[in-house]
Every structure is written in C-alpha cells, then in structure tokens.
Amino acid sequence: MARTDETGEIARHGSPFGTTPPDPPPAGGDAGANGRMPRWLPRALVLALALVGVFQLGSWAFHQLTGLLVNILIAFFLALAIEPAVSWMASRGLRRGLATALVFFAVIIVSAGFVTLLGSMLAGQIIKIVEDFPNYLDSVINWINAHFHTELRRVDVQEGLLKSDWLRNYVQNSATGVLDVSAQVLGGLFQLLTITLFSFYFAADGPRLRRALCSVLPPARQAEVLRAWEIAVIKTGGYLYSRGLMALISGIAHYILLEILDVPYAPVLAVWVGLVSQFIPTIGTYLAGALPMLIAFTVDPWYALWVLIFVVVYQQFENYVLQPKLTAKTVDIHPAVAFGSVIAGTALLGAVGALIAIPAVATLQAFLGAYVKRYDVTDDPRVHGHRERGRGLFSRARELWIRPPEQPGKKPPEGTGESGGSRDGAD
C-alpha cells in the first residue's frame, strides 16, 4: 500500500533531525547472501581434523615403538661406556670397527664364562639341596615335635603335600606357563641382539654419527653438541668405573666372609654378589645376597643368618660411606640427587631408567653448569649453619626474666634506660 501525504508528514516530523529513518533490511534473498559461512571456516575445520589425526597417529606409533626406543637408548649408553676403550685402540692405529668388535668379544667371553660357571655351581647346589631335603625336613619335624608336643611324621607330611590341591594347581599352572616362559626367553634374546647391534654401530661409527649430527647445525651449536657428547662419555665412563670399583670391594668383602664360614664356591659367589649388587638397580642387593644365603644354608642354617646380617651391614656402609665418596670423585653428583634420579628413572623406564639415570643426570648437570652464573658467597655464619649467639629462644626468655619490671608512674633515669635513649633521640 502506497504511503499517503499524511503518513509521510508524520514520518518526517517523527525524526528529531528532520530526516527519515532508514528502511528495515529486506527479508528476501539478500539476507542469505550476507549471512553465508566464511570462506576460512571449512579450511580451519579440515586443518584441525588433520592435526588431530596426525597426533593420534603419532601417539599410536610412539606406543608401538617404545620398546625399540628404549633399546636404542640402552645401546647409546653402552656405546658411550666403551667409547674410551675404542678410541684408545683407534689412536694406536687400529680401525674403529675392529676395535669395537674386540671390545664386544672380550665382554661376551667374560659374561659367557661367568654365566656358565655360575650355572654349573647353582645346578650342583640345587641337586644337593634336593638330595638333602629329607634330612632338613626331619630336623624341622623333630624341632616342631619337641617344642609343640606334636606327633608329626615325615610320611604324613609327604602324603599331605602330594594330595594337596595347591601342588596340583601349581603343576598345572607350571605346565601352561612353559610356553609363556619360552616366549619371554626368545623375546629377551632378540632384545639383547638388538641392543648389541645398535651399540656396535654407535661405537664403530661414532665419528661419522657426530659429523652427520653437526652437519645440520650452525657452528656455535656444533661446539655445544660436541661438548655435551664428550661430557656424556666422561660421566658414563666414570659411573661404570665407580660401579666396577664398588663391585670389586664388595666381592672382596663377601669373599672373606664366605671363606671364614667355609662356604663352598666362595670366589664365584663373591663375584656374583659384587656384580649383581652394583649393576642391577633397586633389587640387586637382595638378589645378590639370596644366593650366598642359600648356599650357606646347605652348610649350616646359622651361616645363612650370618650372611644375611653381613649383607645388611655392608649395604649400609656402602650407601652412607663408600658410595658418596666414589660418586663424588667419578660422577660428581650429590648422593641425594643420585637417589632421586634413580627413583625418577625407575618410574619412567623401569629397571633401564634406574640403570642410566645417574649418568644421564650427571651429564645434564655438568652441561648446564657452564650456563649458570655463580657468585662468591659472603662470609656469614648462617651460611655454615651457625646462628648468632645470644639471640636464641632461651636467651630471649632469660633477658625477659632478668629485666626488672617497670613501676607505673616512675620515669627511668635519663640517658640510662632504653626509653630515655629513644626519647633523647626523638628530642
């Protein structure tokens, strides 16, 4: 319907500035053209979905390759450990590949000989324990009958054990677990082979690997990478040196004890205790002491108790006296930091993390120490843990007790009291 003059007149007079109000936006197709989706929104959605997909794929691949990455990490630290020996042979004119092969061959021969000797000894002792088991059982039954006034017999105990459900379930579980144990053994051998190959390549091609890594970095960064590599070699070698020295001391101490107790295979047991207690983290001490206790038990049960007491006492001596001194001289790391790093490494990577935690933290500490600015410490008694005398809690209480009470309305002498001095200063 067309506007009339009257409505137009009203519309013109309705505006305070004498102009007509703007027309409302049309409700037709123009609104759809102005309110359509921005052009960047589909691309942003596609990019976000692509990033989520890449993240999920990377997370899946990382979890699948965790075992391989851990093996490579172990191989890298093993290569750092044998780097001084390989470099020494290479400096004498021997090729690095041949020098690395000789080092690995020596390690394999020593390890195989030790495992063979230990296995034969352990098998002989197990056979002896099985043969003497009836005598041990008779002694235990006689002790129980004498102290508790019972009438137990070995035949009754054997029949009850053979007819028990526990033994039947144990045999069934052992039979079904043979395949699992075989699979774990094969997996362990494959993992050992993987670590050996990677460590051989890292040690034999060390210069080439460093050159390839430095070729993608600017000169300033190259110097930092080479310095970090050298620190890692020094700290890892120092860590192995300190562990080897503590293994030697531990083996000698346990050998003396086992010889005094006349325990068989004392040299092999001493070597077992020294190596296992130092190079297997967390549970190495208990695992190392279990075998000598078992062998000593076959000689005399009281000898096993003496071995246990000696293992516990020597472990405390090693933790609080021997290890801090050797670690400070070779790895240069505080014992509390070393203990915390072992706990953190165990939480992250298990036994592998506990084994490589100390050299890794020592390398990081030595590398970052060059970038931390240090200042001279003031000669203050509080730095050495000494407090100022006369200002302790008991000294303050003594001052309050000796000070005479002030009488109300009486002014203290001028120039002698604290109030007088402050008043004079105020005046």
C-alpha positions, 0 to 999 in steps of 0.5 A, a space after each residue: 500500500 502506497 504511503 499517503 501525504 499524511 503518513 509521510 508528514 508524520 514520518 518526517 516530523 517523527 525524526 528529531 533531525 528532520 530526516 527519515 529513518 532508514 528502511 528495515 533490511 529486506 527479508 528476501 534473498 539478500 539476507 542469505 547472501 550476507 549471512 553465508 559461512 566464511 570462506 576460512 571456516 571449512 579450511 580451519 575445520 579440515 586443518 584441525 581434523 588433520 592435526 588431530 589425526 596426525 597426533 593420534 597417529 603419532 601417539 599410536 606409533 610412539 606406543 608401538 615403538 617404545 620398546 625399540 626406543 628404549 633399546 636404542 637408548 640402552 645401546 647409546 649408553 653402552 656405546 658411550 661406556 666403551 667409547 674410551 676403550 675404542 678410541 684408545 685402540 683407534 689412536 694406536 692405529 687400529 680401525 674403529 670397527 675392529 676395535 669395537 668388535 674386540 671390545 664386544 668379544 672380550 665382554 661376551 667371553 667374560 659374561 659367557 664364562 661367568 654365566 656358565 660357571 655360575 650355572 654349573 655351581 647353582 645346578 650342583 647346589 640345587 641337586 644337593 639341596 634336593 638330595 638333602 631335603 629329607 634330612 632338613 625336613 626331619 630336623 624341622 619335624 623333630 624341632 616342631 615335635 619337641 617344642 609343640 608336643 606334636 606327633 608329626 611324621 615325615 610320611 604324613 607330611 609327604 602324603 599331605 603335600 602330594 594330595 594337596 590341591 595347591 601342588 596340583 594347581 601349581 603343576 598345572 599352572 607350571 605346565 601352561 606357563 612353559 610356553 609363556 616362559 619360552 616366549 619371554 626367553 626368545 623375546 629377551 634374546 632378540 632384545 639383547 641382539 638388538 641392543 648389541 647391534 645398535 651399540 656396535 654401530 654407535 661405537 664403530 661409527 661414532 665419528 661419522 654419527 657426530 659429523 652427520 649430527 653437526 652437519 645440520 647445525 650452525 657452528 656455535 651449536 656444533 661446539 655445544 653438541 660436541 661438548 655435551 657428547 664428550 661430557 656424556 662419555 666422561 660421566 658414563 665412563 666414570 659411573 661404570 668405573 665407580 660401579 666396577 670399583 664398588 663391585 670389586 670391594 664388595 666381592 672382596 668383602 663377601 669373599 672373606 666372609 664366605 671363606 671364614 664360614 667355609 662356604 663352598 664356591 666362595 670366589 664365584 659367589 663373591 663375584 656374583 654378589 659384587 656384580 649383581 649388587 652394583 649393576 642391577 638397580 633397586 633389587 640387586 642387593 637382595 638378589 645378590 645376597 639370596 644366593 650366598 644365603 642359600 648356599 650357606 644354608 646347605 652348610 649350616 642354617 646359622 651361616 645363612 643368618 650370618 650372611 644375611 646380617 653381613 649383607 645388611 651391614 655392608 649395604 649400609 656402609 656402602 650407601 652412607 660411606 663408600 658410595 658418596 665418596 666414589 660418586 663424588 670423585 667419578 660422577 660428581 653428583 650429590 648422593 641425594 640427587 643420585 637417589 632421586 634420579 634413580 627413583 625418577 628413572 625407575 618410574 619412567 623406564 623401569 629397571 633401564 631408567 634406574 640403570 642410566 639415570 645417574 649418568 644421564 643426570 650427571 651429564 645434564 648437570 655438568 652441561 648446564 653448569 657452564 650456563 649458570 652464573 655463580 657468585 662468591 658467597 659472603 662470609 656469614 655464619 648462617 651460611 655454615 649453619 651457625 646462628 648468632 649467639 645470644 639471640 636464641 629462644 632461651 636467651 630471649 626468655 632469660 633477658 625477659 626474666 632478668 629485666 626488672 619490671 617497670 613501676 607505673 608512674 616512675 620515669 627511668 633515669 635519663 640517658 640510662 634506660 632504653 626509653 630515655 635513649 629513644 626519647 633523647 633521640 626523638 628530642 
